[in-house]
Amino acid sequence: MSSDALSPFEKRAALSLSLVFALRMLGLFMIMPVFAIYGKDLIGYSPLWVGFAIGAYGLTQALLQIPAGILSDRFGRRPIIYGGLIIFALGSLVAAFSESVYGVTIGRALQGTGAIASAILALAADVTREQQRSKAMGMIGVSIGLAFAMAMVAGPVLAPFIGLKGLFLITAAGALVGIAIVYFLVPHVTTKAPKGDTIAIPSLIAKLAKQPQLLRLNVGIFILHLSLTAIFVNLPLKLQHMQLLANEHWKIYLPALLISFLLIIPMLIVSSKKQKNKHFYLFSIVLMSLSLVAMAFTDESILIMFIVMLLFFTAFNFLEASLPAFISMLSPAGTKGTAMGIYSTYQFSGAFIGGIVGGLSYKLVGSSGLFLCLAGLMIVWFLLSLGMHNPSKIRTFTFTSNLKNEQQANVLINQLAALDGALEVVIITEEKAVYIKANTQLFERQQAQHILDNS
C-alpha cells in the first residue's frame, strides 16, 4: 500500500465521515440566513431572541465538545456519535414544532448538545494511517465549507415553500441519515489513534489554554465566529431593506461564496509554498475589517453589497481554513487533540456570543453600528496577531513503539532528537506513542522509523 495516497478503505472512511459532518453543519447553518425574516410569526419574536436562537447551539457545543471527545475514548466513538445525532434530531424536532422563539431556542440548544465533532474527528484518526490523517481531516474541513455554501443557498430557496418548520424537519432527517451512514459505510475498526492526536487530555488543558501562541489563535476563531453569527442576525433584514426579496437572497450568497472559494485556493497555495502564512493571515483580517466597514455604509446598491460580501467571504474562508492548520503547527508535540478541543470551545463560544451581540446591536446601534463594532474587533485581532510566530513547514509526526520503560524512552528521545529537522520529541510510554515535531524540509521519516524498529 502506497503511503503517499489514501487507500480505498481510508477514502471510504474519510468521505462517509465528511458527509455526516456536512449533513449536521448544513442543518445548523441553513437557519442562519432566514430566521430573522421567517421567524417573525413566532411568539416572542425580537431581534435579541433571534440572536439567542441562532447562536444557542454554540453554547452547548462549547460546553460539551471536550467532554464528548473524552467520553468517546472511554465508551467508543460510534455510541457517542449515534447518541449525539439522535439528540441533534430531537432538538430539530423541538424547534420544528415550537410556536414561540423560546421553543426554537431550546431546540437549537439541544442541537448543540449533540456535540459529536470531536468524536467524528477521533474516529477519522482511528481509521487512517498517521501519514494520511491530515488528508482525511482536510476532507472533513472542506465538507464544512461546502455545507456552509449549500446552507446559504438552500435556506433562502426552501424557506418560502416549507417555512422554518420544514427546514428543521429536513435537519432532523439529515441526522437520521447520518446515523445510517456511520453504521453502514464507515469501516469498523478495533484500533485507536493516540490520545494526543485526537482528544483533549484534561491534565493539559490549563497549560495549553494559557500558551500565548495558541491563545492568539483561539481568540481569533472566537472573533471570527462571533462576527459570522452576529451579521446574520442583521444582514438578511438589511438586504430586505435594499429591496432584495427574501427568496432571492441566495442570488447574492451563492456567487459570492463560490467565487470566494476560487480566490482562496491561490492564497492558500502561495502562503504555504512561500512560507507567507502569517502575511496572508494578517491581510485577511484587514480585508475582513474593511469589508465590514463597507457593509455598514452600503444601503442601496446590490452590486456593491455583492462585492463587499465577496471580500468578506474570501477573508472568512481563508481564515477558517488556516486557523486549524496553524493550531496543528504551533501546538506542542503530542497535544494536538487538546489544542483542538480548546480551539473548538472558543469557536462555538464565539457563535453563541455573536448571536447575543447581533440581537442587542439591532436595537442599540442598528445594523450599521454592529458592522462597525465588528470591524473594530478585527483591528483588536490584528494587533494581537502581530506577535504570532509564522507557521512554516512544521508538522508533528506520530509513531508507535514497543517501549517497556522510561529508561528505554530516555535513550530513544536522545536518538530521535538528534535527527535533522527534529524540533521536539515526546514519548508517552503507556500509550506506546512517539511524537516528533519537525521541519518537513529536513526531517526524514524513514530514519526515525528505522531507529524505532531497532530500539
C-alpha positions in Angstrom: 0.0 0.0 0.0 1.4 3.4 -1.0 2.0 5.7 1.9 1.5 8.7 -0.4 -2.2 8.3 -1.0 -5.3 7.4 0.8 -6.2 3.7 0.5 -9.7 2.7 -0.7 -10.5 1.9 2.9 -9.4 5.3 4.1 -11.1 7.1 1.2 -14.4 5.4 2.1 -14.0 6.4 5.8 -13.0 10.0 5.1 -15.8 10.5 2.6 -18.5 9.0 4.7 -17.5 10.9 7.9 -17.2 14.1 5.8 -20.8 13.6 4.7 -22.0 13.0 8.2 -20.3 16.2 9.3 -21.7 18.1 6.4 -25.3 17.0 7.0 -25.1 18.2 10.6 -23.5 21.5 9.8 -25.9 22.1 6.9 -28.8 21.8 9.4 -27.1 24.3 11.8 -26.2 26.8 9.1 -29.4 26.6 7.0 -31.4 28.6 9.5 -28.9 31.5 9.7 -29.8 33.4 6.6 -33.6 33.2 7.0 -34.5 33.1 10.7 -34.6 36.9 11.2 -37.1 37.1 8.3 -39.3 33.9 8.7 -39.3 33.9 12.4 -41.4 37.0 12.7 -44.6 34.9 13.2 -43.2 33.2 16.3 -44.5 34.2 19.7 -41.9 36.4 21.5 -40.1 37.4 18.3 -37.5 40.1 18.8 -34.0 40.8 17.3 -32.5 39.8 20.7 -34.3 36.4 20.7 -33.4 35.9 17.0 -29.8 36.2 18.2 -30.3 33.7 21.0 -32.0 31.2 18.7 -29.3 31.4 16.0 -26.4 31.2 18.5 -27.9 28.9 21.1 -26.2 25.8 19.6 -22.9 27.4 20.2 -23.2 27.5 24.0 -24.0 23.8 24.4 -21.4 22.8 21.8 -18.8 24.8 23.6 -19.6 23.2 26.9 -19.7 19.6 25.7 -17.1 19.5 22.9 -14.2 18.4 25.1 -16.3 16.0 27.4 -17.8 14.3 24.3 -14.3 13.6 22.9 -13.2 12.2 26.3 -16.3 10.0 26.5 -15.7 8.7 23.0 -12.3 7.4 24.1 -13.9 5.6 27.1 -17.1 4.2 25.6 -16.3 4.1 21.9 -16.6 6.6 19.0 -19.8 5.2 17.5 -22.0 5.2 20.6 -21.2 8.9 21.2 -21.8 9.7 17.5 -25.1 7.8 17.4 -26.2 9.4 20.7 -25.2 12.9 19.5 -27.1 12.5 16.2 -30.2 11.3 18.0 -30.1 14.3 20.3 -29.5 16.6 17.4 -32.6 15.1 15.6 -34.7 15.6 18.8 -33.5 19.2 19.0 -34.5 19.8 15.4 -38.0 18.3 16.1 -38.4 20.5 19.2 -37.6 23.6 17.1 -39.8 22.5 14.2 -42.9 22.1 16.3 -42.4 25.2 18.5 -44.7 28.1 18.1 -42.5 30.5 20.1 -39.0 31.8 19.6 -38.2 30.4 23.1 -39.0 26.9 22.0 -36.9 27.3 18.9 -34.0 28.5 21.1 -34.4 25.4 23.3 -34.4 23.2 20.2 -31.2 24.9 18.9 -29.5 24.4 22.2 -30.5 20.7 22.1 -29.0 20.5 18.6 -25.7 21.8 20.0 -25.9 19.2 22.8 -25.3 16.6 20.2 -21.6 17.7 20.2 -20.1 15.0 18.0 -17.4 16.9 16.2 -14.6 15.7 18.4 -15.8 12.1 18.3 -16.0 12.2 14.4 -12.5 13.6 14.2 -11.2 11.0 16.6 -12.9 8.2 14.5 -11.4 9.7 11.4 -8.0 9.4 13.1 -8.6 5.8 14.1 -9.4 4.6 10.6 -6.5 6.4 8.8 -2.7 6.0 8.9 -0.8 8.8 10.6 0.8 10.0 7.3 -2.7 10.2 5.7 -4.5 11.6 8.7 -4.1 15.3 7.7 -5.8 14.5 4.3 -8.8 12.9 6.0 -9.1 15.9 8.3 -8.8 18.2 5.3 -11.6 16.5 3.6 -13.8 17.0 6.6 -12.8 20.7 6.7 -13.8 21.1 3.0 -17.1 19.4 3.7 -17.9 22.1 6.4 -17.1 24.8 3.9 -19.3 23.2 1.2 -22.1 22.7 3.8 -22.0 26.4 4.7 -22.2 27.4 1.0 -25.1 25.0 0.4 -26.9 26.3 3.5 -26.6 29.9 2.4 -28.5 28.9 -0.8 -30.8 26.2 0.5 -32.2 28.3 3.4 -33.4 31.2 1.3 -34.7 29.0 -1.6 -36.6 26.5 0.6 -37.9 28.7 3.4 -40.7 30.4 1.2 -42.1 27.0 0.4 -41.7 24.9 3.6 -41.0 27.6 6.2 -38.8 27.2 9.3 -40.7 24.1 10.3 -39.8 22.4 7.0 -36.1 23.4 7.4 -35.9 21.9 10.9 -37.6 18.7 9.7 -35.0 18.4 6.9 -32.3 18.9 9.5 -33.8 16.1 11.7 -33.9 13.8 8.7 -30.3 14.6 7.8 -29.3 13.5 11.3 -31.0 10.1 10.9 -29.3 9.7 7.5 -26.0 10.4 9.3 -26.7 7.5 11.7 -27.2 5.2 8.7 -24.0 6.4 7.1 -21.9 5.8 10.2 -23.5 2.3 10.7 -23.3 1.1 7.1 -20.5 3.0 5.4 -17.8 3.9 8.0 -15.4 1.0 8.3 -15.4 -0.8 11.7 -12.0 -0.8 13.4 -10.6 -2.0 16.7 -7.7 0.4 16.8 -7.4 3.9 18.3 -5.1 6.7 17.3 -3.0 8.0 20.2 -5.0 10.3 22.5 -2.6 13.2 22.0 -3.6 13.3 18.3 -7.4 13.1 18.7 -9.0 14.1 22.0 -8.4 16.6 24.8 -6.3 15.4 27.8 -7.7 17.1 30.9 -4.3 17.5 32.6 -3.0 19.5 29.6 -6.0 21.9 29.2 -4.9 24.6 31.7 -1.4 24.7 30.4 -2.3 24.9 26.7 -5.1 27.4 27.4 -2.5 29.9 28.6 0.1 29.2 25.9 0.5 32.6 24.1 0.7 31.4 20.5 -2.3 29.2 20.8 -4.2 31.8 22.8 -3.9 34.3 19.9 -5.4 31.7 17.5 -8.2 30.8 19.9 -9.1 34.5 20.3 -9.1 34.7 16.5 -11.5 31.9 16.0 -13.7 33.3 18.7 -13.9 36.7 17.0 -14.3 35.1 13.6 -17.4 33.1 14.5 -18.8 35.9 16.7 -18.7 38.1 13.6 -20.3 35.5 11.3 -23.2 34.8 13.6 -23.8 38.4 14.5 -24.0 39.6 10.9 -26.6 37.0 10.0 -28.9 38.4 12.7 -28.9 41.7 10.8 -27.8 41.1 7.2 -31.0 39.4 5.9 -33.0 42.3 7.2 -30.6 44.8 5.6 -30.9 43.0 2.2 -34.7 43.2 2.5 -34.5 46.9 3.1 -32.4 47.1 -0.1 -35.4 45.7 -1.9 -34.0 42.2 -2.4 -36.8 39.7 -1.7 -36.1 37.0 0.9 -36.4 34.2 -1.7 -33.7 35.9 -3.8 -31.0 36.3 -1.1 -29.3 33.1 -2.5 -28.6 35.0 -5.7 -26.1 37.1 -3.7 -24.9 34.5 -1.3 -24.1 31.7 -3.9 -21.9 33.6 -6.3 -20.1 35.4 -3.5 -19.3 32.1 -1.8 -18.3 30.2 -5.0 -16.0 33.0 -6.2 -14.5 33.3 -2.7 -13.6 29.6 -2.7 -11.8 30.1 -6.0 -10.0 33.1 -4.7 -8.7 31.4 -1.6 -7.1 28.5 -3.4 -4.1 30.5 -4.8 -3.9 32.3 -1.5 -3.5 29.0 0.4 -1.0 27.6 -2.1 1.2 30.7 -2.2 1.1 31.2 1.6 2.2 27.6 2.1 4.9 27.4 -0.7 6.4 30.9 0.0 6.1 30.4 3.8 4.0 33.6 3.9 1.3 32.1 6.2 1.4 34.9 8.7 1.4 37.6 6.0 -1.8 36.3 4.3 -3.4 35.7 7.7 -2.9 39.3 8.7 -4.0 40.5 5.2 -7.3 38.5 5.6 -8.0 40.1 8.9 -7.6 43.5 7.5 -9.7 42.6 4.4 -12.5 41.4 6.7 -12.4 44.6 8.7 -12.6 46.7 5.6 -15.5 44.7 4.2 -17.4 45.1 7.4 -16.9 48.9 7.3 -18.1 48.9 3.7 -21.1 46.8 4.7 -22.0 49.4 7.3 -22.2 52.2 4.7 -23.8 50.2 1.8 -27.5 50.9 1.8 -28.7 51.0 -1.8 -26.5 49.2 -4.4 -27.0 45.5 -4.6 -23.9 45.3 -6.8 -21.7 47.0 -4.2 -23.1 44.8 -1.5 -22.2 41.7 -3.6 -18.6 42.9 -3.9 -18.5 43.6 -0.2 -19.8 40.2 0.7 -17.4 38.6 -1.8 -14.5 40.3 0.1 -16.0 39.2 3.5 -16.4 35.6 2.5 -12.9 35.4 0.9 -11.3 36.6 4.1 -13.6 34.4 6.2 -13.0 31.3 4.3 -9.2 31.8 4.2 -9.1 32.3 8.0 -11.5 29.4 8.6 -9.2 27.1 6.6 -5.9 28.5 8.0 -6.7 28.6 11.8 -6.9 24.8 12.4 -3.7 24.2 10.4 -2.0 26.9 12.5 -3.2 25.2 15.7 -1.7 21.9 14.5 1.6 23.6 13.5 2.1 25.6 16.7 0.8 23.2 19.3 3.5 21.3 21.3 4.1 17.7 20.1 1.6 15.2 21.4 -1.0 17.9 22.4 -2.9 18.4 19.1 -6.1 16.8 20.4 -6.1 19.0 23.5 -5.3 22.1 21.5 -8.1 21.4 19.0 -10.5 20.8 21.8 -9.8 24.2 23.4 -9.9 25.8 19.9 -13.4 24.3 19.2 -14.6 25.5 22.6 -13.6 29.1 21.6 -15.1 28.7 18.2 -18.6 27.7 19.4 -18.5 30.2 22.3 -18.0 32.8 19.6 -21.1 31.6 17.8 -23.2 31.9 20.9 -21.9 35.4 21.9 -22.2 36.5 18.3 -26.0 35.7 18.4 -26.4 37.8 21.6 -24.3 40.7 20.2 -26.2 40.7 16.9 -29.5 40.7 18.7 -28.6 43.5 21.1 -27.0 45.7 18.5 -30.1 45.8 16.3 -31.9 47.8 19.0 -29.0 49.7 20.4 -26.8 50.8 17.4 -28.6 49.3 14.4 -27.0 47.1 11.7 -24.5 49.7 10.6 -23.3 50.2 14.1 -22.9 46.5 14.5 -20.8 46.1 11.4 -18.5 49.0 12.6 -18.2 47.4 16.1 -17.2 44.1 14.4 -14.7 45.9 12.3 -13.2 47.3 15.5 -12.9 43.8 16.9 -11.0 42.8 13.7 -8.5 45.5 14.5 -8.0 44.2 18.0 -7.5 40.7 16.5 -4.9 42.1 14.0 -2.9 43.8 16.8 -2.9 40.6 18.9 -1.8 38.6 15.8 1.3 40.7 15.2 3.1 38.7 17.8 2.2 35.3 16.3 5.0 33.1 15.1 5.0 32.5 11.4 4.0 28.8 10.9 6.3 27.3 8.3 6.7 23.7 7.1 6.4 22.3 10.6 4.5 19.1 11.2 4.1 16.6 14.1 4.7 13.0 13.1 3.2 10.2 15.2 4.8 6.7 15.6 4.0 3.6 17.6 6.7 1.9 19.7 7.3 -1.1 21.8 9.0 0.6 24.7 8.9 -1.1 28.0 10.1 1.5 30.5 11.1 5.1 31.0 14.8 4.4 30.9 14.5 3.0 27.4 12.3 6.0 26.4 15.0 8.5 27.6 17.6 6.8 25.4 15.3 6.9 22.4 14.4 10.6 22.9 18.1 11.5 22.6 18.5 9.5 19.4 15.4 10.9 17.8 16.1 14.5 18.9 19.5 14.3 17.1 17.8 13.7 13.7 18.0 16.5 11.1 14.9 18.8 11.4 13.6 17.3 14.7 12.4 20.2 16.9 10.7 18.4 19.7 10.3 14.7 20.8 7.6 13.4 23.2 7.2 9.8 24.2 4.2 8.5 26.1 5.2 5.0 27.2 1.7 3.9 28.4 0.2 4.8 25.0 3.2 3.4 23.1 3.2 6.7 21.2 6.1 8.8 19.9 5.5 12.3 18.7 8.2 14.2 16.8 7.6 17.8 15.8 9.9 18.6 12.9 10.7 20.8 9.9 9.4 18.7 6.9 12.1 20.2 4.6 14.9 18.5 6.7 13.3 15.6 8.6 13.4 12.1 7.1 10.5 10.0 8.5 12.3 6.7 7.4 15.3 7.5 9.6 13.0 7.9 12.7 11.2 4.7 11.8 14.5 2.8 11.5 15.6 4.0 15.0 12.2 2.9 16.4 12.3 -0.5 14.7 15.7 -1.2 16.2 15.1 0.1 19.7 
